[in-house]
Amino acid sequence: MTEPIPPITLPPSQNPELEGEWLKQRLQGWLDAEFIPEAVNQSIAERAAQIFVRQRMEGENDLGSLVIAIVTEMQAFDFSKSFYGEFAIANAVSDLLLESLGIDKCCGQ
């Protein structure tokens, strides 16, 4: 029988606004590099970072919960001018955070 993947917990936030700015810049860079740079990418990155910052300010440290919050709240975002959707954004945020923690996003190690 396979073992469940253990939860990934981020360290408590010392400066959520600074984390949000880092995430916004990294996410926009990822969005621009993945397909083509689009004006909407800045809005997507800003909205995802806002959600992330609010969740961190509320004390959320569980990566899975942060991803669910981003998926849920980004459903209200208008992605009609983008190649992306809420799941792609939440997954990208997860990958960026895992990378920042030194965790291999491919194999969960």
C-alpha positions as a LaTeX table, in Angstrom:
\begin{tabular}{lrrr}
\hline
Residue & $x$ (\AA) & $y$ (\AA) & $z$ (\AA) \\
\hline
Met1 & 0.00 & 0.00 & 0.00 \\
Thr2 & 1.29 & 3.47 & $-0.84$ \\
Glu3 & 2.01 & 5.96 & 1.87 \\
Pro4 & 0.25 & 9.34 & 1.84 \\
Ile5 & 2.36 & 12.36 & 1.09 \\
Pro6 & 3.05 & 14.22 & 4.32 \\
Pro7 & 1.83 & 17.81 & 4.50 \\
Ile8 & 4.27 & 20.58 & 3.72 \\
Thr9 & 4.30 & 23.38 & 6.25 \\
Leu10 & 5.84 & 26.74 & 5.50 \\
Pro11 & 7.76 & 28.47 & 8.27 \\
Pro12 & 5.67 & 31.08 & 10.10 \\
Ser13 & 5.62 & 34.33 & 8.17 \\
Gln14 & 7.79 & 37.10 & 9.52 \\
Asn15 & 6.81 & 39.57 & 6.80 \\
Pro16 & 3.77 & 38.53 & 4.70 \\
Glu17 & 3.92 & 41.65 & 2.52 \\
Leu18 & 7.53 & 40.94 & 1.55 \\
Glu19 & 6.63 & 37.30 & 0.82 \\
Gly20 & 3.74 & 38.52 & $-1.31$ \\
Glu21 & 5.96 & 40.86 & $-3.30$ \\
Trp22 & 8.44 & 38.03 & $-3.87$ \\
Leu23 & 5.62 & 35.73 & $-4.99$ \\
Lys24 & 4.12 & 38.36 & $-7.30$ \\
Gln25 & 7.45 & 38.94 & $-9.06$ \\
Arg26 & 8.29 & 35.24 & $-9.35$ \\
Leu27 & 4.80 & 34.30 & $-10.52$ \\
Gln28 & 4.69 & 37.02 & $-13.14$ \\
Gly29 & 8.12 & 35.93 & $-14.36$ \\
Trp30 & 6.89 & 32.35 & $-14.62$ \\
Leu31 & 3.70 & 33.40 & $-16.42$ \\
Asp32 & 5.65 & 35.53 & $-18.91$ \\
Ala33 & 8.18 & 32.78 & $-19.57$ \\
Glu34 & 5.74 & 29.89 & $-19.86$ \\
Phe35 & 3.92 & 31.20 & $-22.96$ \\
Ile36 & 4.19 & 34.83 & $-24.01$ \\
Pro37 & 4.26 & 37.94 & $-21.86$ \\
Glu38 & 0.72 & 39.32 & $-21.58$ \\
Ala39 & $-0.57$ & 42.40 & $-19.75$ \\
Val40 & $-3.02$ & 40.24 & $-17.82$ \\
Asn41 & $-0.14$ & 38.31 & $-16.25$ \\
Gln42 & 0.56 & 41.22 & $-13.91$ \\
Ser43 & $-3.05$ & 41.24 & $-12.72$ \\
Ile44 & $-3.01$ & 37.48 & $-12.21$ \\
Ala45 & 0.22 & 37.64 & $-10.20$ \\
Glu46 & $-1.09$ & 40.55 & $-8.11$ \\
Arg47 & $-4.34$ & 38.75 & $-7.28$ \\
Ala48 & $-2.63$ & 35.46 & $-6.39$ \\
Ala49 & $-0.15$ & 37.34 & $-4.19$ \\
Gln50 & $-3.00$ & 39.19 & $-2.42$ \\
Ile51 & $-4.69$ & 35.90 & $-1.62$ \\
Phe52 & $-1.42$ & 34.41 & $-0.43$ \\
Val53 & $-0.61$ & 37.40 & 1.81 \\
Arg54 & $-4.05$ & 37.41 & 3.39 \\
Gln55 & $-3.86$ & 33.69 & 4.10 \\
Arg56 & $-0.38$ & 34.05 & 5.62 \\
Met57 & $-1.52$ & 37.01 & 7.76 \\
Glu58 & $-4.34$ & 34.80 & 9.04 \\
Gly59 & $-1.72$ & 32.26 & 10.13 \\
Glu60 & $-2.02$ & 29.71 & 7.33 \\
Asn61 & 1.23 & 27.78 & 6.92 \\
Asp62 & 0.00 & 24.58 & 5.27 \\
Leu63 & 0.94 & 24.55 & 1.58 \\
Gly64 & $-2.06$ & 22.42 & 0.61 \\
Ser65 & $-4.46$ & 24.84 & 2.28 \\
Leu66 & $-2.79$ & 27.80 & 0.59 \\
Val67 & $-3.17$ & 26.11 & $-2.80$ \\
Ile68 & $-6.87$ & 25.37 & $-2.16$ \\
Ala69 & $-7.43$ & 29.00 & $-1.12$ \\
Ile70 & $-5.79$ & 30.26 & $-4.32$ \\
Val71 & $-7.81$ & 27.88 & $-6.52$ \\
Thr72 & $-11.04$ & 28.83 & $-4.77$ \\
Glu73 & $-10.54$ & 32.58 & $-4.80$ \\
Met74 & $-9.04$ & 32.76 & $-8.29$ \\
Gln75 & $-12.25$ & 31.24 & $-9.68$ \\
Ala76 & $-13.70$ & 34.75 & $-9.53$ \\
Phe77 & $-10.84$ & 36.12 & $-11.66$ \\
Asp78 & $-11.56$ & 36.77 & $-15.35$ \\
Phe79 & $-9.11$ & 34.53 & $-17.21$ \\
Ser80 & $-10.70$ & 35.22 & $-20.62$ \\
Lys81 & $-7.60$ & 37.16 & $-21.78$ \\
Ser82 & $-5.15$ & 34.54 & $-20.57$ \\
Phe83 & $-3.92$ & 31.07 & $-21.41$ \\
Tyr84 & $-4.12$ & 30.22 & $-17.71$ \\
Gly85 & $-6.79$ & 29.26 & $-15.19$ \\
Glu86 & $-7.03$ & 29.04 & $-11.43$ \\
Phe87 & $-5.54$ & 25.54 & $-11.22$ \\
Ala88 & $-2.47$ & 26.46 & $-13.27$ \\
Ile89 & $-1.90$ & 29.51 & $-11.07$ \\
Ala90 & $-2.27$ & 27.59 & $-7.81$ \\
Asn91 & 0.06 & 24.87 & $-9.08$ \\
Ala92 & 2.63 & 27.46 & $-10.16$ \\
Val93 & 2.47 & 29.11 & $-6.73$ \\
Ser94 & 2.99 & 25.71 & $-5.13$ \\
Asp95 & 5.97 & 24.98 & $-7.37$ \\
Leu96 & 7.55 & 28.36 & $-6.62$ \\
Leu97 & 7.12 & 27.89 & $-2.88$ \\
Leu98 & 8.49 & 24.34 & $-2.99$ \\
Glu99 & 11.47 & 25.58 & $-4.96$ \\
Ser100 & 12.09 & 28.33 & $-2.40$ \\
Leu101 & 12.13 & 25.67 & 0.34 \\
Gly102 & 14.56 & 23.49 & $-1.60$ \\
Ile103 & 12.00 & 20.74 & $-2.16$ \\
Asp104 & 12.06 & 18.86 & $-5.46$ \\
Lys105 & 8.62 & 19.54 & $-6.92$ \\
Cys106 & 8.93 & 16.61 & $-9.30$ \\
Cys107 & 9.21 & 13.80 & $-6.84$ \\
Gly108 & 8.16 & 15.33 & $-3.52$ \\
Gln109 & 11.59 & 14.92 & $-2.00$ \\
\hline
\end{tabular}
